[in-house]
Every structure is written in C-alpha cells, then in structure tokens.
Amino acid sequence: MPRILVLGGTGYVGSAFVQELQLRGWDYRILRRSEVDYSQFPVLLRFLRSERFDLLVNCAGYSGKPNVDGCELERADTLLGNATLPLTLACACSEAGIPWGHVSSGCIFSGAKVRNPDGTVRVERDLMTPRVQEELVQFPERFHGFTEADEPNFSFRNGPCSFYSGSKALGEEVLLNHSGHFVWRLRIPFNSVDQSRNYLSKVQRYSKVYDNVNSISHLGDFARVCLDLWEKRAAFGTYNVVNPGWVTTRKVVSRIQAVLTPGRQYEFWRDDSEFYAQAAKTPRSNCILDVSKLLATGVKIRSVDEAIEDSLLHWKPAPQA
Ligand SMILES: NC(=O)c1ccc[n+]([C@@H]2O[C@H](COP(=O)([O-])OP(=O)(O)OC[C@H]3O[C@@H](n4cnc5c(N)ncnc54)[C@H](OP(=O)(O)O)[C@@H]3O)[C@@H](O)[C@H]2O)c1
C-alpha cells in the first residue's frame, strides 16, 4: 500500500486530499509545521529519511486571510509559503528520492486565448469588456484556455498581478530546473459542503456578486485526479486540474437560485471600477484554463456543469451559529 506524506493536511485543500486518501484506504501521515518545521531544508530532509514515503503532497502555502488581499500586507509569509517552500521541497525530495506534487494555482493567468477568424490567436486579458462579452456570446467556440506551455500573464514578470498570484507564479518558476514532481494547478475550489472557503458558499454570502468568466475546480475531483496522475504514473510536470469548461458567475448564481434559493435575488457589482473601489484591494485573476494535457493522460474528470449541479443537488448547509 502506498504511504503518502501530506503537508498542510489540516488546511482547506489538504483536508480534501486526506478525505480522498481515506476513501482509497491508503496509508498517510499529515506533517504540521508545529511538529517539524518543514520549511527548513535540513530538518525536512532528516524527517524524509527517517520514514518511508512513496509520495509527498504539498498543500501548504499562504493564501491570505480573510482572502488574497491579506497577502498584500503579509508579503514575507506569502513569499516564504508560496515560493521559498516549494524550492525547499524540490531540493529535499530530490535528495531523499521521493516524488512529490505541489498544489499551485490557475490564478497566475488572466483572461483567455481567442482564435481570430483568420486563424491567428490573440490573448484577451479582460473577458468582461463589452466587446469581448459580445464575442463570447456569439462565438464561444473561439475562446480557449491557457495551456501548461503558456507563460503566466498574471505574475510579477507579466503584471499587473496580486502579490498572491505573483508569489504562486514564482513558486512554479523556482521548480523549472527541477524534476520528479507534479505541479497541480487548482482554481477557485468548490464542493457540496457549505463553508466560507467554498466558492458556491462565497457567492451566496457576498453582499454583491462579482461577475466574471472562469475555469474552476471541484475540490474532491481535484484531489482524486492529482492522486490518479501519480498512481497511473503520468509524466511528471505541470497540469491544469480544473473541471473541463468554464462558467460565468451569473450562470453559477442562476443555478444556485434554481436549486437552493428559489426567489432570492442577487445583486451584482456594476463593473470593475465599482468592485475595486468598494470590495477588493488587489487585482483578481479571472481566466479560462485548457485541460487537454490532463485528459490526454486518460484520467477522468467530469465537466464543470456536472460538478456544479452535483454539488448543489447534494448541498450540505453549514450548521447555524
Ligand atoms: N483555497 C483556495 O482557494 C486555493 C486555490 C488555488 C490554490 N490554492 C493553494 O492551495 C494551497 C493550500 O491552500 P489552502 O486554502 O488549503 O490554505 P490553508 O487552509 O490556509 O492551509 C494551508 C496550510 O499550509 C500550512 N502552512 C505552511 N506554511 C504556512 C504559512 N506560512 N502560513 C500559513 N499556513 C502555512 C499550514 O499547515 P500546518 O501549520 O499544519 O503545517 C496550513 O494549514 C496553497 O498553496 C494555495 O495557494 C488554494
């Protein structure tokens, strides 16, 4: 039976991996910073050599409290958690001979790629301008996601970006000269469990909703697929792990209205200027990601529409405070 080491296993994403490991009946161990300071190379290496592990799953990182705006203030923690830690893990896992997977984010991209009628491809960074919205409605087939071969365009190198997104892009860049690992890109996680980190819960709790276009990841599907990639011995490297397709927030709201909250009206921010003036400090990434590379491995993942519908139909409301 495989034995898996999980960093950040008590966090939001890490808990989904732990749940999936329990479902599979695999042996696992959660390592916490308070127990072993895994951010220190010699400490981590000593630990990795002290027990047998077949895979290390890194769900540790810093995503800001209460949201990514927090990363603008906590810049040292953000860099240490999202850029320095992956490099330390790459060095220690390589020394110890352990394959590993890093939970990255699709938030290092903005917009989508659009195929023009003449066959050329352009990048649209903002999918909410009236011109792009019109094209999206008329010719949705022209819109394509960023692939793993595309350079991040919402990063310190290709700004503007949030400090969080910049740190996540840097966390991928430091791994470029290393091998023996997966980079799993998660994006706007959701599932059927009502809680403050779940996208479907957030949409219901916002005073006003921010409309945009995104690829998103069902959290349980994400954890399953990441472990499947390793189990099936897919090639190491970077994978966009989102449910195929994309959604607008308006569409998500309409499904929530239909399944969970009939009759409730949702208010939307008029445009970016109103949203950023009143509700957000740092730019948000909104983007479409391509999943062809993931699907080509043979790993199965349902469409985003199916995953949302299933989450809403099996919705587990949070207990009342
Ligand atoms: N949640 C999202 O929406 C989302 C989306 C895309 C990608 N991600 C990525 O997924 C990873 C996990 O995110 P999460 O939402 O599960 O975060 P989380 O709930 O805050 O859990 C992160 C865990 O990381 C560990 N950690 C290590 N260094 C840390 C530091 N400097 N500050 C805070 N925690 C630190 C902690 O575990 P111990 O203290 O127990 O060791 C903590 O429980 C991150 O890399 C994040 O960038 C998250």
The ligand as a MOL file (V3000), in Angstrom:
LIG
                    3D

  0  0  0     0  0            999 V3000
M  V30 BEGIN CTAB
M  V30 COUNTS 48 52 0 0 0
M  V30 BEGIN ATOM
M  V30 1 N -8.1080 27.7650 -1.2260 0
M  V30 2 C -8.0370 28.2100 -2.4830 0
M  V30 3 O -8.9490 28.8890 -2.9670 0
M  V30 4 C -6.8440 27.8530 -3.3350 0
M  V30 5 C -6.9320 27.9790 -4.7360 0
M  V30 6 C -5.8370 27.6440 -5.5330 0
M  V30 7 C -4.6680 27.2090 -4.9140 0
M  V30 8 N -4.5930 27.1170 -3.5500 0 CHG=1
M  V30 9 C -3.3400 26.7080 -2.9480 0
M  V30 10 O -3.5620 25.5740 -2.1400 0
M  V30 11 C -2.6320 25.5510 -1.0520 0
M  V30 12 C -3.4030 25.3460 0.2370 0
M  V30 13 O -4.3400 26.3930 0.3930 0
M  V30 14 P -5.4810 26.3220 1.4990 0
M  V30 15 O -6.5710 27.1970 1.0140 0
M  V30 16 O -5.7740 24.9100 1.8490 0 CHG=-1
M  V30 17 O -4.7640 27.0360 2.7160 0
M  V30 18 P -4.9850 26.8150 4.2910 0
M  V30 19 O -6.3480 26.2860 4.5810 0
M  V30 20 O -4.5730 28.1110 4.9130 0
M  V30 21 O -3.9380 25.6900 4.6740 0
M  V30 22 C -2.5880 25.8680 4.3640 0
M  V30 23 C -1.7190 25.0740 5.3000 0
M  V30 24 O -0.3830 25.3910 4.9560 0
M  V30 25 C 0.4570 25.2490 6.0910 0
M  V30 26 N 1.3930 26.3730 6.0360 0
M  V30 27 C 2.7100 26.2850 5.7550 0
M  V30 28 N 3.3100 27.4710 5.7350 0
M  V30 29 C 2.3510 28.3520 6.0240 0
M  V30 30 C 2.3410 29.7510 6.2120 0
M  V30 31 N 3.4460 30.4980 6.0550 0
M  V30 32 N 1.1860 30.3410 6.5500 0
M  V30 33 C 0.0510 29.6160 6.6960 0
M  V30 34 N -0.0150 28.2710 6.5290 0
M  V30 35 C 1.1310 27.6440 6.2140 0
M  V30 36 C -0.4320 25.1790 7.3240 0
M  V30 37 O -0.3500 23.8580 7.8070 0
M  V30 38 P 0.4160 23.4390 9.1800 0
M  V30 39 O 0.5340 24.6740 10.0200 0
M  V30 40 O -0.4840 22.4070 9.7390 0
M  V30 41 O 1.7290 22.8860 8.7880 0
M  V30 42 C -1.8450 25.4290 6.7720 0
M  V30 43 O -2.8020 24.6050 7.3880 0
M  V30 44 C -1.8830 26.8930 -1.1210 0
M  V30 45 O -0.6520 26.7020 -1.7510 0
M  V30 46 C -2.7810 27.7570 -2.0060 0
M  V30 47 O -2.0350 28.7330 -2.6980 0
M  V30 48 C -5.6580 27.4090 -2.7530 0
M  V30 END ATOM
M  V30 BEGIN BOND
M  V30 1 1 1 2
M  V30 2 2 2 3
M  V30 3 1 2 4
M  V30 4 1 4 5
M  V30 5 2 4 48
M  V30 6 2 5 6
M  V30 7 1 6 7
M  V30 8 2 7 8
M  V30 9 1 8 9
M  V30 10 1 8 48
M  V30 11 1 9 10
M  V30 12 1 9 46
M  V30 13 1 10 11
M  V30 14 1 11 12
M  V30 15 1 11 44
M  V30 16 1 12 13
M  V30 17 1 13 14
M  V30 18 2 14 15
M  V30 19 1 14 16
M  V30 20 1 14 17
M  V30 21 1 17 18
M  V30 22 2 18 19
M  V30 23 1 18 20
M  V30 24 1 18 21
M  V30 25 1 21 22
M  V30 26 1 22 23
M  V30 27 1 23 24
M  V30 28 1 23 42
M  V30 29 1 24 25
M  V30 30 1 25 26
M  V30 31 1 25 36
M  V30 32 1 26 27
M  V30 33 1 26 35
M  V30 34 2 27 28
M  V30 35 1 28 29
M  V30 36 1 29 30
M  V30 37 2 29 35
M  V30 38 1 30 31
M  V30 39 2 30 32
M  V30 40 1 32 33
M  V30 41 2 33 34
M  V30 42 1 34 35
M  V30 43 1 36 37
M  V30 44 1 36 42
M  V30 45 1 37 38
M  V30 46 2 38 39
M  V30 47 1 38 40
M  V30 48 1 38 41
M  V30 49 1 42 43
M  V30 50 1 44 45
M  V30 51 1 44 46
M  V30 52 1 46 47
M  V30 END BOND
M  V30 END CTAB
M  END
